[in-house]
């Protein structure tokens, strides 16, 4: 049971610091990935792709508002390399759940 409490606290920590624009990017990427899935067998591929697109969108957002895009790229890359595996797992879990919900709703709407 402790692992679930730890996971829930990690979700609150990771997504508690998000601003509304980051949530909007996350929602758009999740909806897009959910609509592009061909079946539940491709949830891992869709989640991995969504995480990459989310990272690129956040980088583009930061690069457009900053003067030093190269410094932002270097900083983001070092932050990614220093990211704990637990945090990456939390991102993957949340994106995977959102994508699966969107795909399930899309499948229900098609019936």
Contact map, one row per residue, 1 for C-alpha under 8 A:
111110000000000000000000000000000000000000000000000000000000000000000000000000000000000000000000000000000000000
111111000000000000000000000000000000000000000000000000000000000000000000000000000000000000000000000000000000000
111111100000000000000000000000000000000000000000000000000000000000000000000000000000000000000000000000000000000
111111110000000000000000000000000000000000000000000000000000000000000000000000000000000000000000000000000000000
111111111000000000000000000000000000000000000000000000000000000000000000000000000000000000000000000000000000000
011111111100000000000000000000000000000000000000000000000000000000000000000000000000000000000000000000000000000
001111111110000000000000000000000000000000000000000000000000000000000000000000000000000001000000000000000000000
000111111111000000000000000000000000000000000000000000000000000000000000000000000000000000000000000000000000000
000011111111100000000000000000000000000000000000000000000000000000000000000000000000000000000000000000000000000
000001111111110000000000000000000000000000000000000000000000000000000000000000000000001001000000000000000000000
000000111111111100000000000000000000000000000000000000000000000000000000000000000000000001000000000000000000000
000000011111111100000000000000000000000000000000000000000000000000000000000000000000000000000000000000000000000
000000001111111110000000000000000000000000000000000000000000000000000000000000000000000000000000000000000000000
000000000111111111000000000000000000000000000000000000000000000000000000000000000000001001000000000000000000000
000000000011111111000000000000000000000000000000000000000000000000000000000000000000000000000000000000000000000
000000000011111111000000000000000000000000000000000000000000000000000000000000000000000000000000000000000000000
000000000000111111100000000000000000000000000000000000000000000000000000000000000000000000000000000000000000000
000000000000011111110110000000000000000000000000000000000000000000000000000000000000000000000000000000000000000
000000000000000011111110000000000000000000000000000000000000000000000000000000000000000000000000000000000000000
000000000000000001111111000000000000000000000000000000000000000000000000000000000000000000000000000000000000000
000000000000000000111111100000000000000000000000000000000000000000000000000000000000000000000000000000000000000
000000000000000001111111110000000000000000000000000000000100000000000000000000000000000000000000000000000000000
000000000000000001111111111000000000000000000000000000000000000000000000000000000000000000000000000000000000000
000000000000000000011111111100000000000000000000000000000000000000000000000000000000000000000000000000000000000
000000000000000000001111111110000000000000000000000001001100000000000000000000000000000000000000000000000000000
000000000000000000000111111111000000000000000000000001000000000000000000000000000000000000000000000000000000000
000000000000000000000011111111100000000000000000000000000000000000000000000000000000000000000000000000000000000
000000000000000000000001111111110000000000000000000000000000000000000000000000000000000000000000000000000000000
000000000000000000000000111111111000000000000000010011000000000000000000000000000000000000000000000000000000000
000000000000000000000000011111111100000000000000010000000000000000000000000000000000000000000010011001000000000
000000000000000000000000001111111110000000000000000000000000000000000000000000000000000000000000011001000000000
000000000000000000000000000111111111000000000000000000000000000000000000000000000000000000000000000000000000000
000000000000000000000000000011111111100000000110110000000000000000000000000000000000000000000000001000000000000
000000000000000000000000000001111111100000000100000000000000000000000000000000000000000000000000001111100100000
000000000000000000000000000000111111100000000000000000000000000000000000000000000000000000000000000001100100000
000000000000000000000000000000011111110000000100000000000000000000000000000000000000000000000000000000000000000
000000000000000000000000000000001111111101100100000000000000000000000000000000000000000000000000000000100000000
000000000000000000000000000000000001111101000000000000000000000000000000000000000000000000000000000000000000000
000000000000000000000000000000000000111111100000000000000000000000000000000000000000000000000000000000000000000
000000000000000000000000000000000000111111100000000000000000000000000000000000000000000000000000000100100000000
000000000000000000000000000000000000001111110000000000000000000000000000000000000000000000000000000000000000000
000000000000000000000000000000000000111111111100000000000000000000000000000000000000000000000000000000000000000
000000000000000000000000000000000000101111111110000000000000000000000000000000000000000000000001001100000000000
000000000000000000000000000000000000000011111111000000000000000000000000000000000000000000000001000000000000000
000000000000000000000000000000000000000001111111100000000000000000000000000000000000000000000000000000000000000
000000000000000000000000000000001101100001111111110000000000000000000000000000000000000000000001001000000000000
000000000000000000000000000000001000000000111111111000000000000000000000000000000000000000010011001000000000000
000000000000000000000000000000000000000000011111111100000000000000000000000000000000000000010000000000000000000
000000000000000000000000000000001000000000001111111110000000000000000000000000000000000000000000000000000000000
000000000000000000000000000011001000000000000111111111000000000000000000000000000000000000000010000000000000000
000000000000000000000000000000000000000000000011111111100000000000000000000000000000000000110010000000000000000
000000000000000000000000000000000000000000000001111111110000000000000000000000000000000000000000000000000000000
000000000000000000000000000010000000000000000000111111111000000000000000000000000000000000000000000000000000000
000000000000000000000000110010000000000000000000011111111100000000000000000000000000000000000000000000000000000
000000000000000000000000000000000000000000000000001111111110000000000000000000000000000000000000000000000000000
000000000000000000000000000000000000000000000000000111111111000000000000000000000000000000000000000000000000000
000000000000000000000000100000000000000000000000000011111111100000000000000000000000000000000000000000000000000
000000000000000000000100100000000000000000000000000001111111110000000000000000000000000000000000000000000000000
000000000000000000000000000000000000000000000000000000111111111000000001100100000000000000000000000000000000000
000000000000000000000000000000000000000000000000000000011111111100000000000000000000000000000000000000000000000
000000000000000000000000000000000000000000000000000000001111111110000000000000000000000000000000000000000000000
000000000000000000000000000000000000000000000000000000000111111111000001000000000000000000000000000000000000000
000000000000000000000000000000000000000000000000000000000011111111111001100000000000000000000000000000000000000
000000000000000000000000000000000000000000000000000000000001111111101000000000000000000000000000000000000000000
000000000000000000000000000000000000000000000000000000000000111111100000000000000000000000000000000000000000000
000000000000000000000000000000000000000000000000000000000000011111111001000000000000000000000000000000000000000
000000000000000000000000000000000000000000000000000000000000001111111000000000000000000000000000000000000000000
000000000000000000000000000000000000000000000000000000000000001001111111000000000000000000000000000000000000000
000000000000000000000000000000000000000000000000000000000000001101111111100000000000000000000000000000000000000
000000000000000000000000000000000000000000000000000000000000000000011111110000000000000000000000000000000000000
000000000000000000000000000000000000000000000000000000000000000000011111111000000000000000000000000000000000000
000000000000000000000000000000000000000000000000000000000010011001011111111100000000000000000000000000000000000
000000000000000000000000000000000000000000000000000000000010001000001111111110000000000000000000000000000000000
000000000000000000000000000000000000000000000000000000000000000000000111111111000000000000000000000000000000000
000000000000000000000000000000000000000000000000000000000000000000000011111111100000000000000000000000000000000
000000000000000000000000000000000000000000000000000000000010000000000001111111110000000000000000000000000000000
000000000000000000000000000000000000000000000000000000000000000000000000111111111000000000000000000000000000000
000000000000000000000000000000000000000000000000000000000000000000000000011111111100000000000000000000000000000
000000000000000000000000000000000000000000000000000000000000000000000000001111111110000000000000000000000000000
000000000000000000000000000000000000000000000000000000000000000000000000000111111110000000000000000000000000000
000000000000000000000000000000000000000000000000000000000000000000000000000011111110000000000000000000000000000
000000000000000000000000000000000000000000000000000000000000000000000000000001111111000000000000000000000000000
000000000000000000000000000000000000000000000000000000000000000000000000000000111111101100000000000000000000000
000000000000000000000000000000000000000000000000000000000000000000000000000000000111111100000000000000000000000
000000000000000000000000000000000000000000000000000000000000000000000000000000000011111110000000000000000000000
000000000000000000000000000000000000000000000000000000000000000000000000000000000001111111000000000000000000000
000000000100010000000000000000000000000000000000000000000000000000000000000000000011111111100000000000000000000
000000000000000000000000000000000000000000000000000000000000000000000000000000000011111111110000000000000000000
000000000000000000000000000000000000000000000000000000000000000000000000000000000000111111111000000000000000000
000000100110010000000000000000000000000000000000000000000000000000000000000000000000011111111100000000000000000
000000000000000000000000000000000000000000000000001000000000000000000000000000000000001111111110000000000000000
000000000000000000000000000000000000000000000011001000000000000000000000000000000000000111111111000000000000000
000000000000000000000000000000000000000000000000000000000000000000000000000000000000000011111111100000000000000
000000000000000000000000000000000000000000000000000000000000000000000000000000000000000001111111110000000000000
000000000000000000000000000001000000000000000010011000000000000000000000000000000000000000111111111000000000000
000000000000000000000000000000000000000000110110000000000000000000000000000000000000000000011111111100000000000
000000000000000000000000000000000000000000000000000000000000000000000000000000000000000000001111111110000000000
000000000000000000000000000001100000000000000000000000000000000000000000000000000000000000000111111111000000000
000000000000000000000000000001101100000000100110000000000000000000000000000000000000000000000011111111100000000
000000000000000000000000000000000100000100100000000000000000000000000000000000000000000000000001111111110000000
000000000000000000000000000000000100000000000000000000000000000000000000000000000000000000000000111111111000000
000000000000000000000000000001100110000000000000000000000000000000000000000000000000000000000000011111111100000
000000000000000000000000000000000110100100000000000000000000000000000000000000000000000000000000001111111110000
000000000000000000000000000000000000000000000000000000000000000000000000000000000000000000000000000111111111000
000000000000000000000000000000000000000000000000000000000000000000000000000000000000000000000000000011111111100
000000000000000000000000000000000110000000000000000000000000000000000000000000000000000000000000000001111111110
000000000000000000000000000000000000000000000000000000000000000000000000000000000000000000000000000000111111111
000000000000000000000000000000000000000000000000000000000000000000000000000000000000000000000000000000011111111
000000000000000000000000000000000000000000000000000000000000000000000000000000000000000000000000000000001111111
000000000000000000000000000000000000000000000000000000000000000000000000000000000000000000000000000000000111111
000000000000000000000000000000000000000000000000000000000000000000000000000000000000000000000000000000000011111
